[in-house]
Amino acid sequence: MNQQTLDKMKRMKLYGMHRSFQNVLEASTMNNLTTDELLAQLIESEWDDRHNRAVARTLHNAKFRYKASIEMIDYSIERGLDINHINRLADCSFIKQQQNLIITGSTGTGKSFLASAIGNQACLTGYKVLYANAARLFSQIKVAKADGTSLQEYARIEKVDLLILDDFGIQPLDSQSRMILMEIIEDRHSKKSTLIAGQVPVSAWYEIIGDETLADAILDRVVHDAHKVELKGESLRKKRKIEQ
């Protein structure tokens, strides 16, 4: 009977419950558990298994640039990072409140790593995240517009709780890219959070966006309620190369 129960659990994809029940049988501890205790153990194991698989799926779908975590962040004095500020961001309340985050700093100061770490923490907290290089995402949507699938692409972006636009402002936006950015920001405004990381300070976004009216609209929707992190110091990549 126990083997039949195990087989049915597997066929019903109750993998956590299957593993827990199998362990109980192998350890011959079932007689030591009350019915309530056994049921609670099986349910808890199934719950944990589904949660872990959901987190793994979310992390995979996010497509982070780095395998980064909050615990791996370097708080060297020269970087100018406030550990208390980062810990407040790591609780992901800014996502719950549909607020934005802007990370700026020179080349190599760790903007992408920090963005990936915060995104990773958001996934662990249960939020859906999408990490994208800004220029590549705009190009992808241009192709989608050409083949008539842009609505699906916008819908995919709109539904994530945290959109990370990395390497923003490496080059000025053309007319189509600035309209795409506006559409993305408009869809997410006051509904979902956006993290923008780039070398260019916010004061130079007007020049990068290239249209004063659109720039006003974009900055109004992104900046006014945004948390800001400015990374300082020399390039970490250069520093590591010298140390090696």
C-alpha positions as CSV (number, residue, x, y, z in Angstrom):
1,M,0.0,0.0,0.0
2,N,2.8,2.4,0.9
3,Q,4.5,1.8,-2.5
4,Q,1.2,2.5,-4.3
5,T,0.8,5.7,-2.3
6,L,4.4,6.8,-3.3
7,D,3.6,6.0,-6.9
8,K,0.5,8.1,-6.8
9,M,2.3,11.0,-5.2
10,K,4.8,10.9,-8.0
11,R,2.2,10.8,-10.7
12,M,0.4,13.7,-9.1
13,K,3.7,15.6,-9.1
14,L,3.7,15.9,-5.3
15,Y,7.5,15.6,-5.3
16,G,8.1,17.2,-1.8
17,M,5.4,15.0,-0.2
18,H,6.8,11.9,-2.0
19,R,10.4,12.6,-0.8
20,S,9.2,13.2,2.8
21,F,7.0,10.1,2.9
22,Q,9.8,8.0,1.5
23,N,12.2,9.3,4.1
24,V,9.7,8.4,6.9
25,L,9.3,4.9,5.6
26,E,13.0,4.3,5.2
27,A,13.8,5.6,8.6
28,S,10.9,3.6,10.1
29,T,9.7,6.6,12.1
30,M,6.1,6.5,11.0
31,N,4.9,4.8,14.2
32,N,6.5,7.6,16.2
33,L,4.3,10.2,14.5
34,T,0.7,11.0,15.2
35,T,-1.6,11.3,12.2
36,D,-1.6,15.1,12.6
37,E,2.2,15.2,12.8
38,L,2.7,13.0,9.7
39,L,0.2,15.1,7.7
40,A,1.8,18.4,8.8
41,Q,5.2,17.0,7.8
42,L,4.1,15.9,4.4
43,I,2.3,19.3,3.7
44,E,5.3,21.3,4.9
45,S,7.6,19.3,2.6
46,E,5.4,19.8,-0.4
47,W,5.1,23.5,0.4
48,D,8.8,23.9,0.7
49,D,9.4,22.0,-2.5
50,R,7.0,24.0,-4.6
51,H,8.4,27.3,-3.1
52,N,12.0,26.3,-4.0
53,R,11.0,25.3,-7.5
54,A,9.1,28.5,-8.0
55,V,12.1,30.6,-6.8
56,A,14.5,28.6,-9.1
57,R,12.1,29.2,-12.0
58,T,11.9,32.9,-11.3
59,L,15.7,33.2,-11.0
60,H,16.1,31.4,-14.4
61,N,13.5,33.6,-16.1
62,A,15.1,36.8,-14.7
63,K,18.3,36.2,-16.8
64,F,20.6,38.0,-14.4
65,R,24.0,39.1,-15.7
66,Y,25.7,38.0,-12.5
67,K,25.1,35.3,-9.9
68,A,25.1,38.0,-7.2
69,S,23.5,38.2,-3.7
70,I,23.2,40.8,-1.1
71,E,25.7,38.9,1.1
72,M,28.3,39.2,-1.7
73,I,28.2,43.1,-1.9
74,D,31.5,44.8,-1.2
75,Y,31.1,47.7,1.3
76,S,34.7,49.1,0.9
77,I,34.8,52.7,2.1
78,E,35.8,54.1,-1.3
79,R,32.6,52.7,-2.9
80,G,30.4,55.0,-0.8
81,L,27.8,52.4,-0.1
82,D,25.6,52.7,3.0
83,I,25.0,49.2,4.3
84,N,21.8,50.3,6.0
85,H,20.5,51.8,2.8
86,I,21.2,48.6,0.9
87,N,19.6,46.5,3.6
88,R,16.5,48.6,3.3
89,L,16.4,48.1,-0.4
90,A,17.0,44.4,0.1
91,D,13.8,44.0,2.1
92,C,12.1,44.8,-1.3
93,S,9.5,47.2,0.3
94,F,10.3,49.6,-2.6
95,I,8.9,47.0,-5.0
96,K,5.8,46.5,-2.8
97,Q,5.3,50.3,-2.9
98,Q,5.8,50.4,-6.7
99,Q,8.8,52.7,-6.3
100,N,11.9,52.9,-8.6
101,L,15.6,52.6,-8.0
102,I,18.4,54.3,-9.9
103,I,22.0,53.1,-9.6
104,T,24.7,55.3,-11.2
105,G,28.5,55.2,-11.2
106,S,31.6,55.1,-13.4
107,T,32.6,52.1,-15.5
108,G,33.5,49.0,-13.5
109,T,32.2,50.3,-10.1
110,G,29.8,47.3,-9.8
111,K,26.4,48.7,-10.9
112,S,25.4,45.6,-12.7
113,F,26.5,43.4,-9.8
114,L,24.5,45.4,-7.3
115,A,21.4,45.5,-9.6
116,S,21.7,41.7,-10.0
117,A,22.0,41.2,-6.2
118,I,18.9,43.3,-5.5
119,G,17.1,41.5,-8.3
120,N,18.1,38.1,-6.9
121,Q,16.8,39.2,-3.5
122,A,13.5,40.2,-5.1
123,C,13.2,36.7,-6.6
124,L,13.8,35.1,-3.2
125,T,11.2,37.3,-1.7
126,G,8.7,36.1,-4.3
127,Y,8.7,38.8,-6.9
128,K,9.0,38.3,-10.7
129,V,12.0,40.1,-12.1
130,L,13.4,40.7,-15.6
131,Y,17.0,41.8,-16.1
132,A,17.8,43.3,-19.5
133,N,20.5,45.4,-21.2
134,A,18.7,48.5,-22.2
135,A,20.0,48.8,-25.7
136,R,19.3,45.1,-26.5
137,L,15.8,45.3,-25.1
138,F,15.0,48.3,-27.3
139,S,16.4,46.5,-30.3
140,Q,14.3,43.4,-29.4
141,I,11.2,45.5,-29.3
142,K,12.0,47.2,-32.6
143,V,12.1,43.7,-34.2
144,A,8.8,42.8,-32.4
145,K,7.2,45.9,-33.9
146,A,8.4,45.0,-37.3
147,D,6.9,41.4,-37.1
148,G,3.7,42.5,-35.2
149,T,4.5,40.9,-31.9
150,S,5.3,44.1,-29.9
151,L,2.0,43.9,-27.8
152,Q,3.1,40.5,-26.5
153,E,6.6,41.9,-25.7
154,Y,5.2,44.9,-23.9
155,A,2.8,42.6,-21.9
156,R,5.7,40.4,-20.9
157,I,7.6,43.4,-19.6
158,E,4.6,45.0,-17.9
159,K,3.8,41.9,-15.8
160,V,7.1,41.6,-14.0
161,D,7.3,43.2,-10.6
162,L,10.8,44.6,-11.1
163,L,12.3,45.5,-14.5
164,I,16.0,46.0,-14.4
165,L,17.3,48.2,-17.3
166,D,21.1,47.9,-17.2
167,D,23.8,49.9,-19.1
168,F,21.3,52.7,-19.7
169,G,22.6,55.7,-21.5
170,I,25.8,54.2,-23.1
171,Q,24.6,55.8,-26.3
172,P,22.0,58.5,-27.1
173,L,18.5,57.1,-27.9
174,D,17.2,57.3,-31.4
175,S,13.6,58.4,-32.0
176,Q,12.2,54.8,-31.9
177,S,14.2,53.8,-28.8
178,R,13.0,56.9,-26.8
179,M,9.4,56.1,-27.7
180,I,9.9,52.5,-26.6
181,L,11.3,53.7,-23.3
182,M,8.4,56.0,-22.8
183,E,5.9,53.2,-23.5
184,I,7.6,50.9,-21.1
185,I,7.8,53.5,-18.3
186,E,4.2,54.6,-18.9
187,D,2.9,51.0,-18.7
188,R,4.8,50.5,-15.4
189,H,4.2,53.9,-13.8
190,S,2.6,53.6,-10.3
191,K,2.0,49.9,-10.9
192,K,5.4,48.2,-11.0
193,S,9.0,49.0,-10.1
194,T,11.8,49.8,-12.5
195,L,15.6,49.7,-11.7
196,I,17.7,51.7,-14.0
197,A,21.5,51.3,-13.8
198,G,24.0,53.3,-15.9
199,Q,27.1,55.5,-16.0
200,V,25.2,58.6,-16.9
201,P,23.9,60.7,-14.0
202,V,20.2,61.6,-14.0
203,S,21.2,65.3,-14.8
204,A,22.4,64.1,-18.2
205,W,19.4,62.0,-19.1
206,Y,17.9,64.9,-21.1
207,E,20.8,64.7,-23.5
208,I,20.7,60.9,-23.7
209,I,17.0,60.8,-24.3
210,G,17.3,63.5,-26.9
211,D,13.8,65.0,-26.8
212,E,13.0,67.5,-24.0
213,T,9.3,66.8,-23.9
214,L,9.7,63.0,-23.7
215,A,12.6,63.4,-21.3
216,D,10.4,65.5,-19.0
217,A,7.6,62.8,-19.1
218,I,10.0,59.9,-18.5
219,L,11.9,61.6,-15.6
220,D,8.6,62.7,-14.0
221,R,7.5,59.1,-13.9
222,V,10.8,57.5,-12.9
223,V,12.8,59.9,-10.8
224,H,10.4,61.7,-8.4
225,D,9.8,58.6,-6.2
226,A,13.0,56.8,-7.0
227,H,15.6,55.6,-4.5
228,K,19.1,56.4,-5.6
229,V,22.5,54.7,-5.2
230,E,25.7,56.3,-6.5
231,L,28.7,54.1,-6.6
232,K,32.1,55.7,-6.3
233,G,35.7,54.7,-6.4
234,E,37.9,53.2,-9.1
235,S,36.9,50.3,-11.4
236,L,36.6,47.0,-9.4
237,R,37.6,45.1,-12.5
238,K,40.8,47.1,-12.8
239,K,41.5,46.7,-9.1
240,R,41.1,42.9,-9.3
241,K,43.4,42.8,-12.3
242,I,46.1,44.7,-10.4
243,E,45.7,42.4,-7.4
244,Q,46.1,39.3,-9.6
